[in-house]
Amino acid sequence: MMSKAAFTSGSLRYRLAVTLIGVVAVLTLLFYFVLRAYAAQIALQSQDNILNASVTAILDAAIIRDGVVKIDIPYAAFSMLNTETDDRVFYAIYQNSSLLSGYADLPFPQRESRMSNTYKSGVYLGVAIRQVTASRVLVGGDIRTRITATVAQTQDSLSGILQRIARNAALYGVGFFSLAVVLAIWATSSTIDPLKRLAESVARRGPQDLSPIVKPVPSEMTPLVSSLNSLMTRLDKSFSQSEEFIAEAAHRVRTPLATVRSHAEVTLQRVDKEENRQALRSMIRAIDESSRAAGQLLDHAMITFRANQLEYQAIDLVELARECVQRLTPMGDMRDVELRLETDTTVLVSGDAILIQNAVRNLMDNALKYSPVESVIIVKVRSEPSPHISIIDQGAGFPSDEMHALVARFTRGRNASGTIGSGLGLTIAQDVALAHDGTLNIGNTTEGGACVTFSF
């Protein structure tokens, strides 16, 4: 049976994967900027330490000799500032506010207290610099003076270091993001797999299997499984009630009609007037039509119900066809129609015996209705090329231009007028065939009779 596709609002797997990847992307960007800022802070601190060592070496070289401040700048004070990019170094040395040596225009911090070192970034001669300023008080004889030294260095090397750090951080970030994406997809699949396994477990069940799901599931899926189990319990109860209703309805409809028909036949034998006899015949015909229509409607309802929960068992089509022929032979004898059975030794299939017997009986009954007097109906059961039952009669056959529509419910051919029927016989057989993944082929023989084949 075909089922309508469920309405979807997107993929849960896709949503979860996108959410995880989005979180990873944000964390990757955060990781990149934090790492870059921390690396820049460490690099700047390293440069400050070297500048501080340089300015300290200069101040340590300052002495008072003969009442004059003398500074012999050591070579190491500037050599320690050498870099791969040959950054330029600037300095200025002040005694109180008087320049002793260096660049007079080098920015000099004006502070009331210079007891601690001062670190500052700025621009000098059009280039970015980092400078450190430190002070020291010299005492000699009766002289007390303050010496202040400022050492500045361009930041080409620092910029190069920061660029390399940023590039490496970006590479690490891309690697981290790629790995995290793979892990996010794996985590998504692992999270969705229990739901997928549950769906596959339910889909693999036969239509008649309405037992509760007992397979362990994650706690988050417990409400869903509980709802499914509750639904299947209700469906099982509903199907049982439907089957009981159909059986009861068949009994309550057919029994009164059969009783009324018996009384009508008895009355027909006692009535002498022709007009009364004709009325009774019309009544009997109407009762037959009603009984047949009610029976086939109930058969169709029963097939519709059982098609969703087939009770499979091994069936010998030869025995099934023989039983149907035996049951319908008395009806054929009343019409002088012979039911002839032609079979292989054994033809085994797997299916619902009640439905298959119902379909074959309806096909044989149709053949009996439309067969002329003193004709033969051949019932063939063969195993090749696939198991099938064919019912061939010697009637008028199917109208060729209506053949494709005759399996529809309540549809009868134009040559069926005057024959009792409801237009459900072929429909029932077609539904049973589809329920067993089989086919029902209708056609005409070369002699003009109808031929219906039920194939498995």
C-alpha positions as CSV (number, residue, x, y, z in Angstrom):
1,M,0.0,0.0,0.0
2,M,1.2,3.5,-0.8
3,S,1.6,6.0,2.0
4,K,1.8,9.7,1.8
5,A,5.2,11.3,2.7
6,A,5.3,12.9,6.1
7,F,5.4,16.7,6.2
8,T,8.9,17.8,7.0
9,S,10.3,21.0,8.4
10,G,14.0,20.4,7.7
11,S,16.6,17.8,8.7
12,L,17.3,17.4,12.4
13,R,20.7,16.1,11.5
14,Y,21.4,19.2,9.4
15,R,20.2,21.5,12.1
16,L,22.3,19.9,14.7
17,A,25.4,19.8,12.4
18,V,25.0,23.5,11.5
19,T,24.6,24.5,15.1
20,L,27.7,22.6,16.2
21,I,29.7,23.9,13.2
22,G,28.5,27.4,14.0
23,V,29.6,27.1,17.6
24,V,33.0,25.7,16.4
25,A,33.4,28.7,14.0
26,V,32.8,31.2,16.8
27,L,35.2,29.3,19.1
28,T,37.8,29.2,16.3
29,L,37.5,33.0,15.7
30,L,37.7,33.6,19.5
31,F,40.7,31.3,19.7
32,Y,42.4,33.2,16.9
33,F,41.9,36.7,18.3
34,V,42.8,35.6,21.9
35,L,46.0,33.8,20.7
36,R,47.0,36.8,18.6
37,A,46.4,39.3,21.4
38,Y,48.2,37.1,23.9
39,A,51.2,36.6,21.5
40,A,51.3,40.4,20.8
41,Q,51.4,41.1,24.5
42,I,54.2,38.6,25.1
43,A,56.2,40.0,22.2
44,L,55.7,43.5,23.4
45,Q,56.7,42.5,26.9
46,S,59.9,40.9,25.5
47,Q,60.8,44.1,23.7
48,D,60.1,46.1,26.8
49,N,62.4,43.9,28.8
50,I,65.2,44.3,26.3
51,L,64.7,48.1,26.2
52,N,64.6,48.2,30.0
53,A,67.9,46.3,30.1
54,S,69.4,48.7,27.6
55,V,68.4,51.9,29.5
56,T,69.5,50.3,32.8
57,A,73.0,49.6,31.3
58,I,73.2,53.3,30.2
59,L,72.2,54.6,33.6
60,D,74.6,52.2,35.4
61,A,77.5,53.7,33.3
62,A,76.8,57.3,34.6
63,I,79.2,58.6,37.2
64,I,80.3,62.0,38.7
65,R,83.9,62.8,38.2
66,D,85.5,66.1,39.2
67,G,82.0,67.5,39.7
68,V,80.9,66.6,36.2
69,V,78.6,63.8,35.1
70,K,80.3,61.5,32.7
71,I,78.6,58.6,30.8
72,D,80.6,56.1,28.8
73,I,77.8,54.2,27.0
74,P,78.6,50.5,27.0
75,Y,78.5,48.6,23.7
76,A,76.2,46.0,25.1
77,A,73.5,48.7,25.8
78,F,72.8,48.9,22.0
79,S,74.0,45.5,20.8
80,M,71.3,43.8,22.8
81,L,68.8,45.6,20.6
82,N,70.0,44.0,17.4
83,T,67.2,42.3,15.4
84,E,66.8,40.4,12.1
85,T,65.3,43.5,10.5
86,D,68.0,45.9,11.8
87,D,65.5,48.0,13.7
88,R,66.7,51.6,14.3
89,V,67.5,52.6,17.9
90,F,67.2,56.1,19.3
91,Y,68.2,57.4,22.7
92,A,68.4,60.6,24.7
93,I,70.2,61.2,28.1
94,Y,69.2,64.2,30.3
95,Q,70.8,65.6,33.4
96,N,67.8,67.1,35.1
97,S,66.2,68.8,32.1
98,S,69.5,69.4,30.1
99,L,70.3,67.1,27.2
100,L,73.7,65.4,27.7
101,S,73.6,63.1,24.6
102,G,71.3,61.7,22.0
103,Y,68.3,62.9,20.0
104,A,67.0,66.2,21.3
105,D,63.7,65.8,19.6
106,L,63.0,62.3,20.9
107,P,59.8,62.4,22.8
108,F,60.6,62.9,26.5
109,P,58.0,62.1,29.2
110,Q,57.3,65.1,31.4
111,R,56.4,63.7,34.8
112,E,56.7,65.1,38.3
113,S,58.1,61.8,39.5
114,R,60.3,59.5,37.5
115,M,61.1,57.0,40.2
116,S,59.7,54.2,38.1
117,N,60.3,53.2,34.4
118,T,57.9,54.5,31.8
119,Y,56.9,52.5,28.7
120,K,55.3,54.2,25.8
121,S,54.4,53.6,22.1
122,G,54.5,56.4,19.6
123,V,55.7,57.7,16.3
124,Y,59.1,59.3,15.7
125,L,60.5,60.4,12.3
126,G,57.4,58.9,10.7
127,V,57.9,55.4,12.1
128,A,56.3,53.5,15.0
129,I,58.5,53.2,18.0
130,R,58.5,51.7,21.4
131,Q,60.4,53.5,24.1
132,V,61.4,53.1,27.7
133,T,62.4,56.0,30.1
134,A,64.2,55.5,33.4
135,S,65.8,57.8,36.0
136,R,68.5,57.6,38.5
137,V,69.8,60.0,41.1
138,L,73.7,60.5,41.2
139,V,75.4,61.7,44.4
140,G,79.1,62.7,44.4
141,G,80.7,65.1,46.9
142,D,78.3,67.9,47.4
143,I,76.6,67.3,44.0
144,R,73.2,65.6,43.7
145,T,71.6,65.3,40.3
146,R,69.1,63.3,38.4
147,I,70.0,61.4,35.2
148,T,67.2,60.4,32.9
149,A,67.7,58.1,29.9
150,T,65.2,57.2,27.1
151,V,65.8,54.4,24.7
152,A,63.5,53.8,21.7
153,Q,63.4,51.2,19.0
154,T,61.4,50.9,15.8
155,Q,58.9,47.9,15.6
156,D,59.7,46.4,12.2
157,S,60.9,43.1,13.9
158,L,57.9,43.1,16.2
159,S,55.5,43.6,13.3
160,G,57.1,40.7,11.5
161,I,56.9,38.5,14.6
162,L,53.2,39.4,15.0
163,Q,52.5,38.6,11.4
164,R,54.1,35.2,11.7
165,I,52.2,34.6,14.9
166,A,48.9,35.6,13.2
167,R,49.6,33.4,10.2
168,N,50.4,30.4,12.4
169,A,47.4,31.1,14.6
170,A,45.2,31.2,11.4
171,L,46.7,27.9,10.2
172,Y,46.1,26.3,13.6
173,G,42.6,27.8,13.6
174,V,41.8,26.3,10.2
175,G,43.2,22.9,11.4
176,F,41.2,23.1,14.6
177,F,38.0,24.1,12.7
178,S,38.4,21.2,10.2
179,L,38.9,18.7,12.9
180,A,36.0,20.1,14.9
181,V,33.7,19.9,11.8
182,V,34.6,16.3,11.4
183,L,33.9,15.6,15.0
184,A,30.7,17.6,14.8
185,I,29.5,15.5,11.9
186,W,30.4,12.3,13.8
187,A,28.7,13.5,17.0
188,T,25.6,14.4,15.0
189,S,25.5,11.0,13.4
190,S,26.0,9.3,16.7
191,T,23.2,11.4,18.2
192,I,20.7,10.7,15.4
193,D,21.6,7.0,14.9
194,P,19.4,5.8,17.8
195,L,16.4,7.6,16.2
196,K,17.3,6.1,12.8
197,R,17.6,2.6,14.3
198,L,14.2,3.0,16.0
199,A,12.6,4.1,12.7
200,E,14.2,1.2,10.8
201,S,13.1,-1.2,13.5
202,V,9.5,0.0,13.2
203,A,9.7,-0.1,9.4
204,R,10.9,-3.7,9.3
205,R,7.9,-4.9,11.3
206,G,5.2,-6.7,9.4
207,P,1.8,-4.9,9.1
208,Q,0.3,-7.4,11.7
209,D,3.1,-6.8,14.3
210,L,1.6,-4.2,16.7
211,S,3.5,-5.4,19.7
212,P,5.1,-2.8,22.0
213,I,8.7,-1.6,21.3
214,V,11.0,-3.0,23.9
215,K,14.3,-2.0,22.4
216,P,16.5,0.2,24.7
217,V,16.5,3.8,23.6
218,P,18.1,7.0,25.0
219,S,16.0,8.7,27.8
220,E,15.2,11.6,25.6
221,M,13.4,9.3,23.2
222,T,11.3,7.6,25.9
223,P,8.3,9.9,25.4
224,L,8.3,9.1,21.7
225,V,8.5,5.3,22.2
226,S,5.8,5.5,24.9
227,S,3.5,7.3,22.5
228,L,4.2,4.8,19.7
229,N,3.5,1.9,22.0
230,S,0.2,3.5,23.1
231,L,-0.7,4.1,19.5
232,M,0.0,0.5,18.5
233,T,-2.0,-0.7,21.5
234,R,-5.0,1.3,20.4
235,L,-4.6,0.2,16.7
236,D,-4.5,-3.4,17.8
237,K,-7.7,-3.0,19.8
238,S,-9.3,-1.1,16.9
239,F,-8.4,-3.8,14.3
240,S,-9.7,-6.6,16.6
241,Q,-13.0,-4.7,17.0
242,S,-13.2,-4.1,13.2
243,E,-12.7,-7.7,12.5
244,E,-15.3,-8.8,15.0
245,F,-17.7,-6.1,13.6
246,I,-17.2,-7.3,10.0
247,A,-17.9,-11.0,10.9
248,E,-21.0,-10.0,13.0
249,A,-22.3,-7.7,10.2
250,A,-21.8,-10.4,7.6
251,H,-23.8,-12.9,9.7
252,R,-26.6,-10.4,10.6
253,V,-27.0,-9.2,7.0
254,R,-26.8,-12.5,5.2
255,T,-29.0,-14.5,7.5
256,P,-32.2,-12.4,7.3
257,L,-31.8,-12.1,3.5
258,A,-31.5,-15.8,3.2
259,T,-34.6,-16.3,5.4
260,V,-36.6,-13.8,3.3
261,R,-35.5,-15.5,0.1
262,S,-36.6,-19.0,1.4
263,H,-40.0,-17.7,2.3
264,A,-40.3,-16.0,-1.1
265,E,-39.5,-19.2,-2.9
266,V,-42.0,-21.2,-0.8
267,T,-44.7,-18.6,-1.5
268,L,-43.8,-18.7,-5.2
269,Q,-44.7,-22.4,-5.3
270,R,-48.1,-21.7,-3.7
271,V,-49.2,-18.8,-5.8
272,D,-51.2,-19.5,-9.0
273,K,-51.7,-16.0,-10.5
274,E,-49.0,-15.1,-13.0
275,E,-48.8,-11.4,-11.9
276,N,-48.2,-12.5,-8.3
277,R,-45.6,-15.1,-9.4
278,Q,-43.8,-12.4,-11.4
279,A,-43.8,-10.1,-8.4
280,L,-42.3,-12.8,-6.3
281,R,-39.6,-13.5,-8.9
282,S,-38.7,-9.8,-8.9
283,M,-38.6,-9.9,-5.1
284,I,-36.3,-13.0,-5.2
285,R,-34.0,-11.3,-7.8
286,A,-33.9,-8.1,-5.7
287,I,-33.0,-10.2,-2.6
288,D,-30.3,-12.0,-4.5
289,E,-28.9,-8.7,-5.7
290,S,-29.0,-7.2,-2.2
291,S,-27.5,-10.4,-0.7
292,R,-24.7,-10.4,-3.2
293,A,-24.0,-6.7,-2.9
294,A,-24.0,-6.9,0.9
295,G,-21.7,-10.0,0.8
296,Q,-19.2,-8.4,-1.6
297,L,-19.2,-5.1,0.3
298,L,-18.4,-7.0,3.5
299,D,-15.8,-9.1,1.7
300,H,-14.2,-5.9,0.4
301,A,-14.2,-4.4,3.9
302,M,-12.6,-7.5,5.3
303,I,-9.9,-7.5,2.6
304,T,-9.2,-3.9,3.2
305,F,-8.8,-4.6,6.9
306,R,-6.7,-7.8,6.5
307,A,-4.5,-6.3,3.7
308,N,-2.7,-4.3,6.5
309,Q,-2.0,-7.4,8.6
310,L,-1.7,-10.4,6.4
311,E,-1.5,-13.8,8.1
312,Y,1.1,-15.5,5.9
313,Q,1.2,-19.3,5.7
314,A,2.2,-21.9,3.2
315,I,-0.7,-22.5,0.7
316,D,-1.1,-25.2,-2.0
317,L,-3.0,-23.3,-4.8
318,V,-4.1,-26.7,-6.2
319,E,-5.9,-27.6,-3.0
320,L,-7.3,-24.1,-2.7
321,A,-8.7,-24.1,-6.2
322,R,-10.1,-27.6,-5.8
323,E,-12.0,-26.6,-2.7
324,C,-13.4,-23.5,-4.5
325,V,-14.5,-25.6,-7.4
326,Q,-16.2,-28.1,-5.1
327,R,-18.2,-25.4,-3.4
328,L,-19.3,-23.8,-6.6
329,T,-20.1,-26.9,-8.5
330,P,-23.7,-27.1,-7.3
331,M,-24.3,-23.6,-8.5
332,G,-22.8,-24.5,-11.9
333,D,-24.9,-27.6,-12.1
334,M,-28.0,-25.4,-11.7
335,R,-26.9,-23.5,-14.8
336,D,-25.6,-26.5,-16.7
337,V,-22.1,-25.1,-16.5
338,E,-19.1,-27.4,-15.9
339,L,-16.2,-26.3,-13.7
340,R,-13.1,-28.1,-15.0
341,L,-9.9,-28.1,-13.0
342,E,-6.5,-28.4,-14.7
343,T,-3.5,-28.2,-12.4
344,D,0.1,-29.2,-11.8
345,T,0.8,-31.6,-9.0
346,T,1.5,-29.0,-6.3
347,V,1.8,-25.2,-6.5
348,L,3.0,-23.7,-3.2
349,V,2.9,-20.0,-2.4
350,S,3.0,-18.0,0.8
351,G,0.1,-15.8,1.6
352,D,-3.2,-15.1,3.5
353,A,-5.4,-18.2,2.7
354,I,-8.6,-16.4,3.6
355,L,-8.0,-13.5,1.2
356,I,-6.7,-15.6,-1.6
357,Q,-9.7,-18.0,-1.3
358,N,-12.0,-15.0,-1.3
359,A,-10.4,-13.6,-4.5
360,V,-10.5,-16.9,-6.4
361,R,-14.1,-17.6,-5.3
362,N,-15.2,-14.1,-6.6
363,L,-13.4,-14.7,-9.9
364,M,-15.1,-18.1,-10.3
365,D,-18.5,-16.7,-9.3
366,N,-18.1,-14.0,-12.0
367,A,-17.3,-16.6,-14.6
368,L,-20.4,-18.6,-13.6
369,K,-22.6,-15.5,-13.9
370,Y,-21.5,-14.6,-17.4
371,S,-21.1,-18.1,-18.8
372,P,-23.8,-19.4,-21.2
373,V,-25.8,-22.6,-20.5
374,E,-24.0,-25.9,-21.2
375,S,-20.6,-24.2,-21.3
376,V,-17.3,-25.0,-19.6
377,I,-15.2,-22.9,-17.2
378,I,-11.6,-24.0,-17.0
379,V,-9.6,-23.3,-13.8
380,K,-5.9,-23.7,-14.4
381,V,-3.3,-23.7,-11.7
382,R,0.3,-23.6,-12.9
383,S,3.7,-22.9,-11.3
384,E,5.5,-21.6,-14.4
385,P,6.6,-19.0,-15.2
386,S,5.3,-18.0,-11.8
387,P,2.6,-19.4,-9.6
388,H,-0.8,-18.4,-10.9
389,I,-4.5,-19.3,-11.2
390,S,-6.4,-18.6,-14.5
391,I,-10.2,-18.8,-14.8
392,I,-11.3,-19.1,-18.4
393,D,-15.0,-19.0,-19.5
394,Q,-16.9,-19.2,-22.8
395,G,-19.0,-16.1,-22.2
396,A,-19.1,-12.8,-24.1
397,G,-15.8,-11.7,-22.6
398,F,-14.8,-8.2,-21.5
399,P,-15.5,-5.1,-23.7
400,S,-12.0,-4.3,-25.1
401,D,-12.5,-0.5,-24.7
402,E,-13.6,-0.9,-21.0
403,M,-11.1,-3.5,-19.9
404,H,-8.7,-1.1,-18.1
405,A,-11.6,0.4,-15.9
406,L,-13.3,-2.8,-14.9
407,V,-11.2,-3.3,-11.7
408,A,-12.5,-0.1,-10.3
409,R,-15.1,-0.4,-7.5
410,F,-18.8,-0.6,-8.7
411,T,-17.8,-0.6,-12.3
412,R,-19.4,-3.1,-14.7
413,G,-19.2,-3.6,-18.4
414,R,-21.9,-2.6,-20.8
415,N,-22.6,-6.2,-21.6
416,A,-23.4,-7.0,-17.9
417,S,-26.9,-5.6,-17.9
418,G,-29.5,-8.1,-16.8
419,T,-27.0,-10.0,-14.7
420,I,-27.0,-9.8,-10.9
421,G,-23.8,-8.1,-9.7
422,S,-22.3,-5.3,-7.7
423,G,-19.1,-4.4,-9.7
424,L,-16.9,-5.5,-6.8
425,G,-15.7,-9.0,-7.8
426,L,-12.7,-7.9,-9.9
427,T,-11.9,-5.1,-7.4
428,I,-11.7,-7.6,-4.5
429,A,-9.4,-9.9,-6.6
430,Q,-7.2,-6.9,-7.6
431,D,-6.9,-5.7,-4.0
432,V,-5.9,-9.2,-2.8
433,A,-3.3,-9.5,-5.6
434,L,-1.7,-6.1,-4.7
435,A,-1.7,-7.0,-1.0
436,H,0.5,-10.1,-2.0
437,D,2.7,-8.1,-4.4
438,G,1.1,-9.9,-7.3
439,T,-0.9,-8.9,-10.4
440,L,-4.4,-9.5,-11.8
441,N,-4.5,-9.6,-15.6
442,I,-7.8,-9.6,-17.4
443,G,-8.3,-10.3,-21.1
444,N,-10.2,-12.3,-23.6
445,T,-9.4,-15.6,-25.3
446,T,-9.2,-16.0,-29.1
447,E,-12.7,-17.6,-29.0
448,G,-14.1,-14.5,-27.2
449,G,-14.5,-15.7,-23.7
450,A,-13.0,-14.0,-20.6
451,C,-9.7,-15.0,-19.1
452,V,-8.6,-13.7,-15.7
453,T,-5.2,-14.6,-14.3
454,F,-4.2,-14.1,-10.6
455,S,-0.3,-14.2,-10.5
456,F,2.0,-14.3,-7.5
